[in-house]
Amino acid sequence: MTLTVPKAGSDAGRAAQVRVEAPQTGDIVARFGEVAQQIGTAVETDYLSREAQRFQTDLTADMNDLRLQVSQIGDPDAADYAWQQGVEGLKNSYITGQTDDGRPRVSKKNEERFGLTFDELNSRNTFSLGKQTLAARQSQREADFIRYSQVATQQGAVSDPEMRATLLGQGYDKIDDLVAQGVIDAAEGERRKIGLTENVDNARAIDMVSTNPEAFLAASESGDFGGLPADIQARYRVQAQGNIDRREAAAQTEAEKAAKAQAKVVSDRLESIRDVRAGGMKSVDEAWLASDEAQSSPDYAETMAALSLSNDEPRLAQMTPAEIEAMIAGEEARPVKHKYQTERVKVLRDLKETAQKAWEKDQVAYAQEVGLYVPDLPDFDPADPAAFGNALRDRQAAAQSRVEEGYVKRADALSEAERTEIETRAKSDQPVTERLALAKSLAIGFGGSARTEAQRLNEDPVFGWVTSLVAKGLPDKTAREILAGQTKLDQKTVITPSRGQAIEEFHTQTENNFRDLPGMTEAVIGAAIAHYAETNPTADPADMDGDAFQRSVNLVLGATQGRNNDLTVGGIQRIDTSWLGKGYLLPLPPGVAADDVEAVIGTVEADLRNADMKRLQAASIAGDLPDFEGSDPADIWQETELVPFWPEGDHSPVYVLQRTRNGRPTYLAGQNGSVFKLDLQKLISGASQ
């Protein structure tokens, strides 16, 4: 069975409805047998009539459902096949099927009537479905042409003329087929041929304008784009010329970049030659200086100037700034005989500027770079602090030589890299034993400036103070306790009274001896808190133990045991001068005992009573005597108290004499007009002798 394709303008109408007319029953005969026969016939006729009505209704619905199902299939060929198979199956289901009570769906006597009903319904539904499939076939042809147009346009953009002609020819054939099948009319067919040609030419033009604008201009001038309107071709010609101009500009830019890059290569090569010569060696590349490439460089003259300076003065890189300045003055006064001579001053000025910046940035690294003597610095070994300390001492001596020779104004013994490494080792999160060993190394290496150098490493006043005390002979036990307490405080594994409470307690216990020394006060208080934390771990954090804190303060100030095993040497001690009717607290340098100070005060008084001033003058820093203002020196001496003169906030044997006049403390002046200063240790030593 095939679908009946309707002609244009036809209407399938409503689904077929078959009228089945009941047969006439005839007349009733009188005879009983005839009546019975007629009744049987009437019953059968009625059954067949109702059966026919039933399968007419069911078949109408089933065939309509089948048509609706098939109409959902997009492919017209597949829809045709599905309809044929469905109709055949539907027919068989009625002919061979049974009702629920076991009777045939179509009785033998109703098969002819069923066939007529089936054929009428099939014809009408086939016609209706055929209209749909016809439209689908036409739409499919349309879609096929659209897809082809896209492919032809894409391929035509990059194809040769022969291939484009083939693509267009195939497209024209498809258009002709659409016309022949009645999908489009002849006029629409011509419009589509023109459109396809324009699309292919347009795609080709777009590609050529981008990839080969020169070829597009030539092809356009020769009429190779007949499918494109004149205005579009004109627009594309403008774009093509713009692309040509941009490419030429880009090429020029790239050429300039390449020239600059090459110029830099030459410049770097010349600079390398200068650097090698500045290091006291001759570059194997100097023969290249005779080439046109080298001589055309603007840096050539500077290079030749550098080489000539190196020939005249081989140790140019090792000159001090003052020596370089003298050479500049000499060059400026010299008559110019060669072109490169004008560059010699520039080379020298650049060298001076470079050297000054390098000396300021990292004098050790620069000294090594230019070949000046820099002692080797071994790796830090906590087990042997002396080895590292002795190397630091050599480094410091070399640095001091650089200051004396005029290279730098400040002696730096460490490079920036070395300083960074040591800084890490000095931090409170490092092991206490290693930090103590480092403090010893710094004390050995820097001596009296150990505290300053230590604080330059990590700006930790406590570590700097410990280093200072180690340099002055502080016992390892005290130093270890300070460092251990600092670590615990930083790690918050111990709690102490507030810093404010500690500061107040400190100034009370020291009777304000350190209020004018803020740097020292910060270091000492920090060290005292750390020592207190380590030695009093179970103390009440809310209530400071004054005696324990006093002991910590005294120890971190450098106190050690005296003759009676008490802390009466160094630190801060009460000086008993009861025979003078007074006593006072006095900070002492490490190693100086309180009773020795008390004794020497009495000794000097006795000397002055006897007009003997040799001992006092021998201890004078300036070699002079105090200005007693015409009064009895012994009386003036009785009025004075020793006060430490520690402007740098560090232990020192230098002291001044202070007395109170008109309620105000004043310093005793020397005969030279400045404040009189004496060396307490020399004074004690002289008295003992």
Secondary structure, 3 states (H helix, E strand, C coil): CCCCCCCCCCCCCCCCCCCCCCCCCCCCCCCHHHHHHHHHHHHHHHHHHHHHHHHHHHHHHHHHHHHHHHHCCCCHHHHHHHHHHHHHHHHHHHHHCECCCCCECCCHHHHHHHHHHHHHHHHHHHHHHHHHHHHHHHHHHHHHHHHHHHHHHHHHCCCCHHHHHHHHHHHHHHHHHHHHCCCCCHHHHHHHHHHHHHHHHHHHHHHHHHHCHHHHHHHHHCCCCCCCCHHHHHHHHHHHHHHHHHHHHHHHHHHHHHHHHHHHHHHHHHHHHHHHHHCCCCCHHHHHHHCHHHHCCCCHHHHHHHHHHHHHCCCHHHCCHHHHHHHHHHHHHCCCCCCCHHHHHHHHHHHHHHHHHHHHHHHHHHHHHHCCCCCCCCCCCCCCHHHHHHHHHHHHHHHHHHHHHCCCCCCCCCCHHHHHHHHHHHCCCCCHHHHHHHHHHHHHHHHHHHHHHHHHHHCCHHHHHHHHHHHCCCCHHHHHHHHHHHHHHHCCCCCCCCHHHHHHHHHHHCCCCCCCCHHHHHHHHHHHHHHHHHHCCCCCCCCCCHHHHHHHHHHHCCCECCCCCCCCEEEEEEEEEHHHCEEEEEEEEEEEEHHHHHHHHHHHHHHHHCCCCHHHHHHECCCCCECCCCCCHHHHHHHCEEEECCCCCCCCCEEEEEEEECCEEEECEECCCCECEEEHHHHHHHHHC
